[in-house]
């Protein structure tokens, strides 16, 4: 079975067995979207209203901004894989609870094991907090970290502000764009190592 089919099968299986309490009130799961052969996986926080309705991640204003930043480094959404820490929309777009994050984490780790990206880009504090605990996004943004997990092995993580935060804070927008532009050089360095 190729990686695309393996990933689709894993997402379908997790959609049935994920124990996250958010699934009860959500319209649908939002597993993720993109290439199973991606070198880069982007991980946000949780689906919002539009994502919950469409079943796709990052389809609102933050998704449009993300697409613009990808284009600036000669990438399209089809070139990457994009998902969230939590696969179901929290009510009123509140932050996901630690229990909700824990319930969805095996699903996310399964996706990472199948895709085997060269870089995992964390978008915002929730994704950063899971993979690089104890780091604040205000201090970690624009930096790469190497961590090893029992189930996904060694990974390179690159911390970014969440695109939605940059939409509401003009100063953060320039910082996010500048940090985003570091991704191609980081990817080239990893490929050479």
ZIBELZI-V308609 format. One record per residue. N is the residue number from 1. PSI is psi in whole degrees, 0 to 359 (none if undefined). OMEGA is omega in degrees with one decimal (none if undefined). Layout:
((N:PSI:OMEGA) (N:PSI:OMEGA))
//
This chain:
((1:135:179.1) (2:170:-174.8) (3:323:179.6) (4:313:-179.2) (5:321:178.7) (6:316:180.0) (7:316:178.9) (8:318:179.6) (9:319:178.9) (10:317:178.4) (11:318:179.0) (12:320:179.3) (13:314:-179.8) (14:328:177.4) (15:328:179.0) (16:326:-170.7) (17:357:179.8) (18:132:-175.6) (19:10:-177.7) (20:128:-178.9) (21:339:-179.6) (22:337:-176.5) (23:334:-177.2) (24:317:-176.7) (25:350:-179.1) (26:152:175.2) (27:317:-178.7) (28:167:171.6) (29:151:174.4) (30:85:-173.5) (31:316:-175.6) (32:177:-175.3) (33:146:175.9) (34:202:-174.3) (35:131:174.7) (36:347:177.6) (37:16:-175.2) (38:142:171.1) (39:337:-175.4) (40:130:172.1) (41:127:175.3) (42:131:-178.6) (43:117:176.7) (44:203:-173.3) (45:295:-176.2) (46:158:176.9) (47:147:172.4) (48:195:-176.4) (49:310:-178.4) (50:321:179.6) (51:319:179.0) (52:321:-179.8) (53:321:-174.8) (54:342:-178.2) (55:17:-179.9) (56:144:179.4) (57:150:172.3) (58:59:178.7) (59:353:180.0) (60:208:-177.9) (61:320:178.8) (62:324:178.2) (63:322:177.9) (64:317:178.5) (65:319:177.3) (66:317:178.8) (67:321:177.7) (68:317:-179.7) (69:322:175.8) (70:315:-180.0) (71:325:-179.7) (72:339:176.4) (73:25:175.5) (74:40:174.5) (75:157:174.2) (76:166:178.4) (77:327:-178.8) (78:342:-178.1) (79:342:-174.2) (80:176:168.7) (81:135:-178.5) (82:132:-178.3) (83:189:179.1) (84:161:174.7) (85:314:179.3) (86:136:-173.5) (87:0:-179.2) (88:149:-178.0) (89:125:171.6) (90:144:-179.9) (91:140:178.9) (92:23:-179.9) (93:27:177.3) (94:166:175.8) (95:143:174.4) (96:146:178.8) (97:161:175.9) (98:324:179.2) (99:320:178.7) (100:320:177.4) (101:313:-180.0) (102:321:-178.4) (103:326:-178.3) (104:347:-173.5) (105:319:178.1) (106:326:176.9) (107:310:-179.4) (108:316:-179.2) (109:327:174.9) (110:316:178.5) (111:316:-179.2) (112:318:179.4) (113:321:-179.5) (114:313:-175.5) (115:321:-176.9) (116:60:-178.5) (117:160:174.9) (118:328:179.0) (119:138:168.9) (120:118:179.2) (121:117:177.8) (122:128:-179.6) (123:99:178.0) (124:178:-169.6) (125:330:-177.4) (126:315:177.5) (127:317:178.1) (128:314:-176.6) (129:326:178.4) (130:314:-172.8) (131:328:179.9) (132:73:-175.8) (133:146:176.7) (134:352:178.9) (135:137:174.7) (136:141:-179.3) (137:326:-179.6) (138:336:178.5) (139:330:-171.5) (140:341:-173.9) (141:142:178.7) (142:7:-178.7) (143:152:176.2) (144:146:179.3) (145:144:176.6) (146:125:178.2) (147:153:177.8) (148:133:176.3) (149:146:-178.8) (150:319:-172.6) (151:340:-179.5) (152:359:178.5) (153:200:-179.3) (154:134:-179.9) (155:152:172.1) (156:126:178.7) (157:139:177.9) (158:121:-173.4) (159:129:175.5) (160:154:168.0) (161:154:176.2) (162:136:179.3) (163:326:179.7) (164:321:179.2) (165:321:-179.4) (166:334:178.4) (167:330:-177.7) (168:350:-177.2) (169:103:-175.3) (170:321:179.9) (171:325:180.0) (172:332:-179.0) (173:313:179.8) (174:320:178.3) (175:314:-179.5) (176:316:179.1) (177:315:179.8) (178:317:178.4) (179:318:-177.9) (180:323:-177.9) (181:350:177.4) (182:345:-173.2) (183:313:-178.3) (184:319:-179.9) (185:321:178.1) (186:316:179.7) (187:317:178.8) (188:318:179.6) (189:317:-179.4) (190:320:179.9) (191:329:-179.9) (192:329:-177.0) (193:none:none))
//
